[in-house]
Amino acid sequence: MNISVTFRNTEAEDWLKEYIEQKLSKIERYIDKPVEAQVTLSVEKFRNVAEVKIFAKGMNINGREEAKEMTLAVDTVTDKIERQIKKYKEKTRNHKDNSGRSKREPLEGAGDVSPEESEGGEEVPQTVKVKKVVLQPMSVDDAILELEETNNEFFVYRDISTEAVAIIYRRGNGGYGLIETS
């Protein structure tokens, strides 16, 4: 890890540089190489401010903390940076896990879907209820009658003439649509 330490309104102290390197070396295990860290330590009246910027492959993380003592500010900012890195890694890991899934919303009536909010703030649909149906062989007219009896948006059945699965659904204009499989 390449660490550059800048002191503002205070004297540069070797023990503090070593302390920062020790703290940031613990963070290094979470990050892909190469890593560059810029640390700025400043004193403003009675406040000690530690600011850390970490640049790694595909990731820029910033943290800023102030405390009465410089070591306390360094400790809290490194803890903050570590939490941010873990959150980023978890987010990318979850994103890769969900890459095979379709981004499309399921059809209404296909099951109850409750959106779950991810760490990034976007809603991810979560299947809560699964309903299994037995495909009954029937004609299109019988399927329309069955759809009329229920309050569903669509009905899945097996076409009596072709033995293929078909879906009849309500259209916005009051008519019906038919999806046939081959």
Sequence and secondary structure as in RCSB ss.txt:
>XXXX:A:sequence
MNISVTFRNTEAEDWLKEYIEQKLSKIERYIDKPVEAQVTLSVEKFRNVAEVKIFAKGMNINGREEAKEMTLAVD
TVTDKIERQIKKYKEKTRNHKDNSGRSKREPLEGAGDVSPEESEGGEEVPQTVKVKKVVLQPMSVDDAILELEET
NNEFFVYRDISTEAVAIIYRRGNGGYGLIETS
>XXXX:A:secstr
 EEEEEEESS   HHHHHHHHHHHHHHGGGS SS EEEEEEEEETTEEEEEEEEEETTEEEEEEEEESSHHHHHH
HHHHHHHHHHHHHHHHHHHHHHTTTS  S   TTSS EEEEE TTS EEEEE         EE HHHHHHHHHHS
  SEEEEEETTT  EEEEEE TTS EEEEE  
